[in-house]
Amino acid sequence: MAIIGGGITGLTAAFRLQQRGIPAVLFEAADRVGGVIQTVREGGYLAECGPNTILETSPLIGELVAALGLEERRIDTSDSAENRYIVRNNRPVKLPASPLGFFASPLFSCRAKARLLAEPFIRRAPADEEESLAKFVRRRIGREFLDFAINPFVAGVYAGSPETLSVREAFPKLHALEQRYGSLILGQLLGARERKRSGSVSKQNAPKFSFDHGLATLTTALGQRLKEQIRTGQAIREITRRDNAWSLGQAEDFSAVLLALPAFRLAELQLTCDSNRVSLSELGGIQYAPVASVVLGFRREDVAHPLDGFGALNPEVEQLNSLGTIFSSSLFPGRAPLGQVLLTSYIGGLRAPQLVTKNPDEICELVMEDLRIVLGVKGEPTYRHVFVHRRAIPQYDVGFGRFKAFMNETEQRAGGLFFAGHCRDGVSLTDSIVSGRKAAEKIAHNLKMEIE
């Protein structure tokens, strides 16, 4: 079979098929596999151009690491990295980690805290109603939580806006909590038992990790295992099915095809099934947020903040340039030379998409303005690396369900064609890995049924 797309989803799917004894050829348009996962090592610094950590919310993640023999190279985040900060009045305020801490926290006003106590008594929305995340949060827990908890969190995950994201599609577990328990607070407490039985872990409590040489360790290992099956520098633009065989314009035909591409690439594909043209242009309607990753090194004495946590998120109401900053050298050892620290900031998103069009020096200066205010940074960076993603993260906006339905219908119409990846199964790195694994299992089952 063929896999189109050599990001983490396609690599995971190909590796799982290899484990199951099913030969697969992976086609990647770029000259390297790994997609947005890219690690740069320079002058003692280690910069991640895309995601910084893997969230182990599923046992499938640990299985993949073990199968690749990477357990000894895995590095978990330090205990202090559990601290998270939200900026309020230009100051980073520690996010409370317990109910008692919440009521003592200066992050939220007394009025907001009192409003939260009413949450269990708010009626659930009709099951068939699709709300934006902002409407959902205002209705259940109030405006202040939207501004200083949800808005910055959404910026950190989607680089998007809670006003447009669908709570049902972008945060399905949140939607399910309300529908099942009638309350987020009660659902969080009662749902813990179900997560324990299923082996899954909430994102809040899931272990976060990377590897000694960064996240590219994972994609490099996958690439080495699949070396003979990978064809880089091959952009597939047309796929055709005739007589139950798939052609990609190559010499050989394939029994099935997995599309592990971003939505805007899927929309460009020419798909023909038994002489009937099937347009995928609808998927071009999925909006992507542009993001620039700005990695800066500093002398430790030039940063006033203790950097005792994962990072700090910037609410939109604070009117800062950037979306937030990860304290990279506090998460894992070996990210900066002795006496130095490394900070990774993100800028742009749907909040300010025009900022990613600026040149690298201008982008760095915008981030520096924020770091001086929020973290007390002085002096100039000792290291800098800017990586721009013009179309970084798909937005699961209100109405997104039609795109998922379209992919499901296309799979049914075009037997032997499968979709996987962040434009269907979730935007996190973990979601993409799980999507690739599940797609491989689905394909293996499908091929077995055809043989029988």
Secondary structure, DSSP 8 states (H G I E B T S, - for coil): -EEE--SHHHHHHHHHHHHTT---EEEESSSSS-TT--EEEETTEEEESS---EE--SHHHHHHHHHTT-GGGEEE--GGGG-EEEEETTEEEE---SHHHHHH-TTS-HHHHHHHHTGGGS----TT---BHHHHHHHHT-HHHIIIIIHHHHHHHTSS-TTTBBHHHHSHHHHHHHHHHS-HHHHHHHHHHHHHHHT---TTTS-EEEETT-THHHHHHHHHHTGGGEEES----EEEEETTEEE-SSSSEES-EEE---HHHHTT-EEEETTEEEE-GGGGGS-EEEEEEEEEEEEGGGB-S---SSEEE--GGG--SEEEEE-HHHHSTTSS-TTEEEEEEEEETTTSGGGGGS-HHHHHHHHHHHHHHHS-B-S--SEEEEEEEEEEEE--BTTTHHHHHHHHHHHHHSTTEEE-STTTS-SSHHHHHHHHHHHHHHHHHHHHHHH-
